[in-house]
């Protein structure tokens, strides 16, 4: 192990011990977990960037990474607390993969935009079909419209995040029909959030059809669970 790698290894161990050892509550634990993750990534980047002095570079990178990671973890927990107070919603913190645009220069010097998968901390809010829509319909029920008004209130309270609205269907019906229905439902949710004063620039709606099933499609119960809309709420990385 060379000097730089030793620096990074010690930094990671020290960050984990300090970040998690003193947590007294779950809120503190989640914030510390985000900070540790940011510190580890920041430390690695800092050590690589400051090749002449990897100890110094790792420390600087870790401090910056911990600030970002801790802020994201705290924001996710505060939003989860708010969504948990809304009846019939399920909110879960998790890591998701999103495609982010990256500008790359070609051999001729011209730049092109390419998309690369990146892991992000996110809060996923799940709303079942029975909460929002009648079966085979993309028109919100009055109860669903009211529920999305509550969701919009939370999103307005925490404006520094982007929201991917994912529509899903069961295996009832054909693939084309299910894909189109899931997309129309995602857009119905998006339009309702916009009507409730959520900035449209934060929102993107996607229809996934029968992909990513969370239950067994061979049972009525499983198919009902798979007919859902999920909001992936992704804090922006400049949060500190």
C-alpha positions in Angstrom: 0.0 0.0 0.0 1.5 3.3 -1.0 1.4 6.6 0.9 -1.7 7.9 -0.8 -3.7 4.7 -0.3 -2.7 4.6 3.4 -4.0 8.2 3.7 -7.3 7.3 2.2 -7.7 4.1 4.2 -7.0 5.9 7.5 -9.3 8.8 6.5 -12.2 6.4 5.7 -11.8 4.6 9.0 -11.6 7.8 11.1 -14.6 9.3 9.3 -16.7 6.3 10.0 -15.7 6.1 13.7 -16.3 9.8 14.3 -19.5 10.1 12.1 -21.4 7.0 13.5 -20.0 6.5 16.9 -21.6 9.5 18.6 -25.1 9.2 17.1 -27.8 9.3 19.7 -30.9 9.4 17.5 -32.0 7.9 14.1 -32.0 11.5 12.7 -28.4 12.0 13.7 -27.5 8.6 12.4 -28.9 9.3 8.9 -27.2 12.7 8.8 -23.9 11.2 9.9 -24.3 8.4 7.3 -24.6 10.9 4.6 -21.7 12.9 5.9 -19.5 9.7 6.1 -20.4 8.8 2.5 -19.5 12.4 1.4 -16.3 12.3 3.4 -15.2 9.0 1.9 -15.9 10.2 -1.7 -14.5 13.6 -1.0 -11.4 12.2 0.6 -10.6 9.9 -2.3 -11.1 12.7 -4.8 -9.0 15.1 -2.7 -6.1 12.6 -2.4 -6.1 12.1 -6.1 -6.3 15.8 -6.9 -3.5 16.8 -4.5 -0.9 14.3 -5.7 2.0 16.1 -4.1 0.4 16.0 -0.6 -2.3 13.3 -0.5 -2.8 13.7 3.3 -3.7 17.4 2.8 -5.8 16.7 -0.3 -7.7 13.9 1.3 -8.5 16.0 4.4 -9.7 19.0 2.3 -11.8 16.7 0.1 -13.3 14.9 3.0 -14.4 18.1 4.7 -16.2 19.3 1.6 -17.7 15.9 0.9 -18.9 15.6 4.5 -20.7 18.9 4.3 -22.5 18.0 1.2 -23.3 14.4 2.3 -24.5 15.5 5.7 -26.7 18.2 4.2 -28.3 15.7 1.9 -28.9 13.1 4.6 -30.5 15.7 6.9 -32.7 17.1 4.1 -33.9 13.6 3.2 -34.8 12.8 6.8 -36.7 16.0 7.3 -38.7 15.4 4.1 -39.4 11.8 5.1 -40.7 13.0 8.4 -43.2 15.2 6.6 -44.3 12.5 4.2 -44.7 10.0 7.0 -47.4 12.3 8.4 -49.5 12.0 5.3 -51.8 9.0 5.5 -51.5 6.1 3.0 -48.0 7.2 1.6 -44.9 5.1 1.9 -41.6 7.0 2.1 -38.2 5.3 2.0 -34.6 6.5 1.7 -32.6 4.6 -0.8 -29.8 4.9 -3.4 -31.0 5.1 -7.0 -29.1 5.3 -10.3 -29.9 8.2 -12.7 -28.4 9.1 -16.0 -26.7 12.5 -15.9 -25.5 14.6 -18.9 -21.8 14.9 -19.3 -20.1 17.2 -21.9 -17.3 15.4 -23.7 -14.9 16.6 -26.4 -14.5 14.6 -29.5 -11.4 14.1 -31.7 -12.4 17.1 -33.8 -12.7 19.3 -30.7 -16.5 19.5 -30.9 -18.3 18.7 -27.6 -21.2 16.3 -27.4 -23.6 15.5 -24.5 -23.4 11.9 -23.3 -25.3 10.3 -20.4 -23.6 8.3 -17.7 -25.2 6.4 -14.8 -24.6 8.0 -11.4 -25.7 6.9 -7.9 -27.7 9.4 -5.9 -29.2 9.5 -2.4 -33.0 9.8 -2.8 -36.3 9.6 -1.0 -38.9 7.4 -2.8 -42.5 8.1 -2.1 -44.9 5.4 -3.2 -48.6 5.9 -3.9 -50.8 3.0 -4.9 -53.4 3.0 -7.7 -56.2 2.8 -5.2 -55.0 6.1 -3.7 -55.0 8.1 -6.9 -56.9 6.4 -9.8 -59.7 4.1 -10.7 -58.6 0.9 -12.5 -57.6 1.5 -16.1 -57.9 5.2 -15.7 -55.4 8.1 -15.8 -57.9 10.6 -14.3 -57.2 11.4 -10.7 -60.0 10.7 -8.2 -61.0 13.6 -6.0 -59.3 11.9 -3.0 -56.1 11.5 -5.2 -56.2 15.1 -6.2 -56.4 16.1 -2.5 -53.6 13.8 -1.5 -51.3 15.3 -4.2 -52.1 18.7 -2.8 -50.6 17.5 0.5 -47.6 16.1 -1.4 -47.1 19.4 -3.2 -47.1 21.3 0.1 -44.1 19.2 1.2 -42.3 19.7 -2.1 -42.8 23.4 -1.9 -41.4 23.5 1.6 -38.2 21.8 0.3 -37.5 23.3 -3.1 -33.9 22.3 -3.5 -34.5 18.9 -5.1 -35.6 17.4 -8.4 -38.4 14.9 -8.6 -38.7 12.0 -11.0 -42.4 10.8 -11.3 -42.4 7.1 -12.2 -45.6 5.4 -13.3 -45.9 1.6 -13.2 -48.5 -0.9 -14.3 -49.3 -4.6 -13.6 -49.3 -7.3 -16.3 -53.0 -6.9 -16.9 -53.5 -5.9 -20.6 -50.9 -5.6 -23.3 -47.4 -4.1 -23.0 -48.1 -1.1 -25.2 -51.3 -0.3 -23.3 -49.6 -0.6 -19.9 -46.7 1.6 -20.9 -49.0 4.3 -22.2 -51.3 4.1 -19.1 -48.3 4.3 -16.8 -47.0 7.3 -18.7 -50.4 9.1 -18.7 -50.7 8.5 -14.9 -47.2 9.9 -14.3 -48.1 13.0 -16.3 -51.4 13.4 -14.5 -49.5 13.5 -11.2 -47.0 15.9 -12.7 -49.7 18.3 -13.9 -51.5 18.2 -10.6 -48.3 19.1 -8.7 -47.7 22.0 -11.1 -51.2 23.2 -10.5 -50.4 23.1 -6.8 -47.5 25.5 -7.4 -44.6 23.0 -7.6 -42.0 24.4 -10.0 -42.3 22.5 -13.3 -38.5 22.7 -13.8 -38.1 20.3 -10.9 -40.4 17.6 -12.4 -40.0 14.9 -15.0 -42.6 12.2 -15.7 -41.8 8.7 -16.9 -43.9 5.7 -17.7 -42.3 2.3 -17.1 -45.2 -0.1 -17.9 -44.7 -3.4 -16.1 -41.0 -2.9 -15.3 -39.7 -3.0 -11.7 -42.5 -5.1 -10.3 -42.6 -5.0 -6.5 -45.0 -7.9 -6.1 -46.1 -11.2 -7.8 -48.1 -10.4 -10.9 -49.8 -13.9 -10.7 -52.0 -12.8 -7.8 -54.7 -10.1 -7.7 -53.0 -8.6 -4.6 -49.6 -8.5 -6.4 -51.0 -6.8 -9.5 -52.7 -4.2 -7.3 -49.4 -3.4 -5.6 -47.6 -3.1 -8.9 -50.1 -0.5 -10.2 -48.5 2.5 -8.6 -46.8 5.9 -8.9 -43.4 6.6 -7.3 -41.7 9.9 -6.7 -37.9 9.8 -6.6 -37.0 13.0 -4.7 -33.3 13.8 -5.3 -31.6 16.6 -3.4 -29.3 18.8 -5.4 -25.7 18.4 -4.4 -25.0 22.0 -3.7 -27.1 21.6 -0.5 -24.9 22.2 2.6 
